[in-house]
Amino acid sequence: MPISTMSRESAPRSAMRRASGTSWSGATSSCRIIISRTSADPGFSAWFLAPVLAECRAAKNPSRFHLETVRGDELEQQLHDLRLDFAVTSRESLSRPLQLTRLASCRFRLLVPRRLFAEGRAAVLAFRQKRLPLALAGADLPPVCWEVFRDHKAALWCQNILEVQAAMQRETLAGLLPDFASQGFSQELFFALEIRELRRCCTAYSLAWNPRLLRLNPPAASMRDWLAKRLAQVMAAL
């Protein structure tokens, strides 16, 4: 029968339902499982978080994870309520007592199909005249990118960068993508538009958690440290 590492008196109901930090023993061996609910935007999750969590399983770690997308103020609220164990966010600060560990920064690049413009000068002119056909991921753009593109009318508004990447495969739209999502595009088919305004389009990703989780569930501290270290390593190597 599972025995929670948290007392029923101290653990919130949501944490008890998740059985986070559960351990049990058998006749010849013992094992610990951490069931972790982790949030990140779909693009970051696809390129980094999901593969890193798969590594954890490949190392015969019995931890189990549940990935989901939570945005805006709801992310903070779920961390406060311990409905989320960890979250990857591009916010620079969170309300107390939530904590952040910086992982890495990335730059956004505007990729233009060569089928649309044979040379960069024509694409720059189209951008400045706000007639460059764009695919943008509204929910995944950091505030600094919104400032650059707020007066542009996108040809296609997407929910996330995965949809932008898929739309760009047709070579009919330029798209704004973070570094890690833009590397798969051939330089023979696309070029990066280098203009002054776009140099500010960058964001930093951090791992967020609630210190109360670690007090109620001490094994979660090692998972936090491992996630932060491994995600930073993978992002730095890209």
PyMOL commands that set and color helices and strands:
alter all, ss='L'
color gray80, all
select helices_A, chain A and resi 13-18+42-58+72-80+120-128+138-140+143-149+161-168+179-182+196-200+211-216+220-237
alter helices_A, ss='H'
color red, helices_A
select strands_A, chain A and resi 3-4+22-25+30-33+35-39+64-68+86-89+99-113+134-137+156-158+174-178+190-192+202-209
alter strands_A, ss='S'
color yellow, strands_A
deselect
rebuild
show_as cartoon
